[in-house]
Amino acid sequence: MHSVGIAGASGYTGGELLRLLLRHPEVEVACATSRRHAGKVLHSVHPHLRGISELRFEGELGALEECDIVFCATPHGVSMELVPQLLEVGLRVIDLSGDFRLEPEVYERYYRRVHTARGLKGTYGLPELHREEVRHARLVANPGCYPTAIILALAPLLSQKVVEDFVVADAKSGISGAGAEPKKSTHFPEAEESVLAYRITSHQHLPEIEQELRRYAPGLKLSFVPHLVPVIRGLSSTHHCWLRQELGEEELLSIYRRFYAGEPFVRVLELGEVPRLSAVRGTNYIDIGGFGVDAERRRLVVVSAIDNLGKGAAGQAVQNMNIMLGLDERTGLELIALHP
């Protein structure tokens, strides 16, 4: 049995990690930290855990040092202070912030803060593209939710060079992606019955997406616009590409099926099926479908859907943990979605 800890366990992502890890058959949650809620039982903050665990939040980080692996569900800027300390005492770390996904100078431009751990960059934790690197990593930088949905939707096309190096990603996320801390834009009267485009040309996930997709298309230009939509959890992204050559929908489908053959959490839908949020809610799956070819305009459309707290955060982190610990990566993650 492996011992795991969660730093910053009081937020939505921390709660989702606890939901998954407390029923994981191969690990024991030994420590969950929250300075604000130190001493309180978990269910005082995460009511869905009542009767599941009597563990209490720890206020000090020292208890994490007894674990085999630690998840950092801490905010951007906090992780860069904490993670080096954890690595120094020999722990393996999965960081869910953006602090170790990018080169420091790119990070500083998009996150608008000084990077204080410039010599440290994590292995990018997208298992479908970096499984072997994750297996041997000491620090995994867990991807953001938008990048997960967009990278996995576009990688097969760009790897096969069938589309131009200019792509549009129109993505919409549930409000839980903004975190548990209240904000005006996530206040119910502001968010309900509304769709809000935000950070239209400067979202911090833009360079993360380009960093990964430029492995296949070095000249890639991405137009990415995120939107906040009035749902709690779930993320849907629609991708517009322009064809280099004639391509039928059946051939398009076969490209995706070959690229993701054997991937346990990528579900390539049939032609005519469009991914829906309720089919992935509460799971670690990404559904990719909505395959459409507009031959007259040489345009191609692909849609992806994930749970932003699942495959977009905590679920993917547990998948990475399974790989790092030499477990079947499906362990503890074969959940059925909450539909409808």
C-alpha positions in Angstrom: 0.0 0.0 0.0 1.4 3.4 -1.0 1.1 6.4 1.2 -0.1 9.7 -0.5 -0.5 13.2 0.6 -2.4 16.2 -0.8 -1.1 19.7 -0.2 -3.9 22.3 -0.6 -6.7 19.8 -0.2 -9.6 22.2 0.6 -10.4 23.4 -2.9 -12.5 21.7 -5.6 -9.5 19.9 -7.1 -8.4 18.8 -3.6 -11.9 17.5 -3.0 -11.9 15.6 -6.2 -8.5 14.0 -5.4 -9.8 12.9 -2.1 -13.0 11.4 -3.7 -10.8 9.3 -6.0 -8.0 8.4 -3.6 -10.0 7.5 -0.6 -11.5 4.6 -2.6 -8.3 3.7 -4.5 -7.4 0.1 -3.7 -3.6 0.6 -3.8 -3.0 3.8 -1.8 -3.8 5.3 1.6 -4.3 9.0 2.0 -2.0 9.8 5.0 -2.1 13.5 4.9 -4.3 16.3 3.6 -3.2 19.9 4.3 -5.1 23.2 4.6 -3.8 26.0 6.8 -7.2 27.7 6.7 -9.0 24.5 7.9 -6.4 22.9 10.0 -7.9 20.5 12.6 -11.2 20.2 10.8 -12.5 16.9 9.5 -12.5 16.6 5.7 -16.3 16.5 5.5 -16.6 19.9 7.1 -15.3 21.3 3.9 -16.1 18.5 1.5 -19.6 17.3 2.6 -19.6 14.5 0.0 -16.9 12.8 2.2 -19.1 12.4 5.3 -18.9 8.8 6.5 -16.1 8.1 4.1 -13.1 9.3 6.1 -12.5 10.8 9.6 -9.1 12.2 8.5 -8.5 15.8 9.5 -6.8 18.6 7.7 -3.2 19.2 8.8 -2.0 22.8 9.1 1.7 22.0 8.8 3.4 20.6 5.7 5.9 18.4 7.6 3.5 15.5 7.7 3.8 15.2 3.9 7.4 14.1 4.2 6.2 10.7 5.4 4.3 10.0 2.1 5.6 8.2 -0.9 4.0 10.6 -3.4 2.5 14.1 -2.9 -0.2 15.9 -4.9 0.1 19.7 -4.9 -3.3 21.2 -5.4 -2.0 24.6 -4.4 -2.5 27.8 -6.3 -0.1 29.1 -9.0 2.8 30.7 -7.2 2.5 28.6 -4.1 3.6 25.4 -5.7 7.0 26.9 -6.8 7.8 27.5 -3.2 6.6 24.1 -1.9 7.6 21.7 -4.6 11.4 22.2 -4.3 11.2 21.4 -0.6 9.3 18.2 -1.2 11.7 17.1 -3.9 14.7 17.8 -1.6 13.5 15.3 1.0 13.1 12.6 -1.7 9.4 12.7 -2.5 7.8 12.3 -5.9 5.4 15.1 -6.7 2.5 15.7 -9.0 1.8 19.4 -9.2 -1.6 20.6 -10.5 -0.7 24.3 -10.8 0.8 25.8 -13.8 4.2 26.5 -12.1 6.2 23.8 -13.8 4.6 23.3 -17.2 6.4 26.1 -19.0 9.9 27.6 -19.4 10.3 30.2 -16.7 10.4 33.2 -19.1 7.2 32.1 -20.8 5.6 31.4 -17.4 6.5 34.9 -16.2 4.9 36.5 -19.3 1.6 34.7 -19.1 1.2 34.3 -15.3 2.6 37.7 -14.5 4.7 36.7 -11.6 8.3 36.0 -11.0 9.3 32.3 -11.1 11.4 31.5 -8.1 12.3 28.0 -9.0 13.8 28.7 -12.5 16.0 25.6 -12.6 13.1 23.2 -12.2 10.6 22.0 -14.9 8.3 19.1 -14.6 7.6 16.2 -17.0 4.4 17.2 -18.8 1.8 14.8 -17.4 -0.3 14.0 -20.4 -0.1 10.2 -20.4 -1.3 9.7 -24.0 1.8 11.6 -25.2 4.4 11.3 -22.4 3.7 8.0 -20.7 7.3 6.7 -20.5 8.6 10.1 -19.2 5.9 10.1 -16.6 6.8 6.6 -15.5 10.3 7.7 -14.4 9.6 11.3 -13.3 10.1 12.8 -9.9 8.1 15.9 -10.7 5.0 15.7 -13.0 3.4 18.9 -14.1 -0.2 17.9 -14.5 -1.8 19.6 -17.5 -4.5 22.3 -17.4 -8.1 21.4 -18.3 -8.2 23.5 -21.5 -4.9 22.1 -22.8 -5.9 18.5 -22.1 -9.1 18.9 -24.2 -7.4 20.8 -27.0 -4.1 18.9 -27.3 -5.7 15.5 -27.4 -8.3 16.7 -29.9 -5.7 18.1 -32.3 -2.6 15.9 -31.9 -3.7 13.2 -34.3 -4.4 15.7 -37.1 -1.2 17.6 -36.7 0.9 14.5 -36.4 -0.4 13.3 -39.7 0.1 16.7 -41.4 -3.4 16.7 -42.9 -4.3 20.2 -41.7 -2.7 23.6 -42.0 -0.7 25.0 -39.1 -3.4 27.4 -38.1 -6.1 26.1 -35.8 -9.0 27.7 -33.9 -10.1 26.3 -30.5 -13.4 27.6 -29.2 -13.6 26.2 -25.6 -16.2 26.4 -22.9 -15.7 25.4 -19.3 -17.9 24.9 -16.2 -17.6 27.3 -13.4 -15.8 24.9 -11.0 -12.8 25.5 -13.3 -12.4 28.9 -11.7 -11.8 27.4 -8.3 -13.7 27.5 -5.0 -12.8 31.1 -4.1 -15.8 33.3 -4.9 -15.4 35.9 -7.6 -17.8 38.4 -9.2 -17.7 36.5 -12.6 -18.6 33.2 -10.9 -21.3 34.6 -8.6 -24.6 32.9 -9.5 -26.5 36.0 -10.7 -23.6 36.9 -12.9 -22.9 33.5 -14.4 -26.4 32.0 -14.7 -28.1 32.4 -18.2 -24.8 33.8 -19.5 -21.8 32.9 -21.6 -18.6 34.9 -20.9 -15.5 34.9 -23.1 -12.5 35.9 -21.1 -8.7 36.4 -21.5 -9.5 36.4 -25.2 -5.9 36.7 -26.4 -3.9 36.1 -23.2 -5.0 33.0 -21.4 -2.2 31.3 -19.5 -3.0 28.0 -21.1 -2.3 29.2 -24.6 1.5 28.7 -24.5 1.0 25.3 -22.8 -1.1 24.1 -25.7 1.3 25.5 -28.3 4.3 24.0 -26.5 2.9 20.5 -26.9 1.3 20.7 -30.3 4.4 22.3 -31.8 6.1 18.9 -31.3 4.0 17.9 -34.4 3.7 21.3 -36.1 6.6 23.6 -35.3 5.0 26.5 -37.1 1.6 26.2 -35.4 -0.5 29.3 -34.8 -3.4 28.8 -32.4 -6.4 31.0 -31.9 -7.8 30.0 -28.5 -10.7 31.7 -26.8 -12.0 30.3 -23.5 -15.6 30.8 -22.3 -17.3 30.5 -18.9 -20.7 28.7 -19.2 -23.3 28.2 -16.5 -22.6 24.5 -15.7 -20.8 23.3 -12.6 -18.3 20.8 -14.1 -17.4 19.9 -17.7 -15.5 21.4 -20.6 -16.3 21.2 -24.3 -14.0 22.4 -27.0 -14.7 22.8 -30.7 -11.7 22.9 -33.1 -11.7 24.4 -36.6 -8.9 23.3 -39.0 -8.2 23.8 -42.7 -7.3 20.8 -44.8 -4.1 20.4 -46.7 -5.6 17.6 -48.8 -8.9 15.9 -49.6 -10.0 13.9 -46.6 -13.2 12.0 -46.0 -14.9 11.5 -42.7 -14.2 7.8 -42.6 -10.5 8.5 -43.1 -10.6 11.2 -40.5 -12.2 8.7 -38.0 -9.5 6.1 -38.8 -6.7 8.6 -38.0 -8.1 9.1 -34.5 -8.7 5.4 -33.9 -5.2 4.5 -34.9 -3.6 7.3 -32.9 -5.5 6.4 -29.7 -5.6 2.6 -30.1 -5.4 1.0 -26.7 -5.7 4.3 -24.7 -7.9 3.5 -21.7 -9.4 7.0 -21.2 -9.7 8.3 -24.8 -13.1 7.4 -26.4 -13.3 8.1 -30.1 -17.0 8.4 -31.0 -18.8 7.2 -34.1 -19.4 9.5 -37.0 -22.5 11.6 -36.3 -22.0 11.5 -32.5 -21.0 14.7 -30.8 -19.4 14.6 -27.3 -21.6 15.7 -24.4 -20.7 16.8 -21.0 -23.0 14.4 -19.1 -21.2 11.4 -20.7 -17.9 12.4 -19.1 -19.0 14.1 -15.9 -17.3 12.5 -12.8 -14.9 10.5 -15.0 -11.4 10.5 -16.3 -12.5 10.0 -19.9 -12.1 12.4 -22.9 -14.7 11.9 -25.6 -13.6 13.0 -29.1 -16.1 13.2 -31.9 -18.4 15.5 -33.9 -16.1 14.8 -36.9 -17.1 16.9 -39.8 -15.5 17.7 -43.1 -16.7 20.7 -45.2 -15.1 19.8 -48.5 -16.3 23.0 -50.2 -14.4 25.2 -47.8 -11.6 22.6 -47.0 -12.7 22.9 -43.4 -12.6 20.2 -40.7 -14.3 20.3 -37.3 -13.5 18.1 -34.2 -15.1 18.3 -30.8 -13.8 17.1 -27.4 -15.4 16.9 -24.0 -13.9 16.2 -20.5 -14.8 16.8 -16.9 -12.6 19.8 -16.0 -12.1 18.4 -12.5 -11.5 14.8 -13.8 -9.4 14.3 -16.9 -8.8 18.1 -16.7 -7.3 17.9 -13.2 -7.6 15.3 -10.4 -8.5 12.3 -12.5 -5.5 12.8 -14.8 -3.3 13.4 -11.7 -4.3 10.0 -10.3 -3.7 8.4 -13.7 -0.2 9.9 -13.6 0.2 8.6 -10.1 -0.7 5.1 -11.2 1.9 5.2 -13.9 4.6 6.5 -11.6 3.9 3.7 -9.0 3.9 1.0 -11.6 0.1 0.3 -11.3 -2.4 -0.3 -14.0 -3.2 3.3 -14.9 -7.0 2.5 -14.8 -6.9 1.7 -11.1 -9.4 3.7 -9.2 -10.6 5.5 -12.3 -13.0 3.2 -14.0 -16.0 5.3 -13.1 -19.3 5.6 -15.0 -20.4 9.1 -15.8 -23.2 10.9 -14.0 -25.7 11.0 -16.9 -28.0 12.8 -17.3 
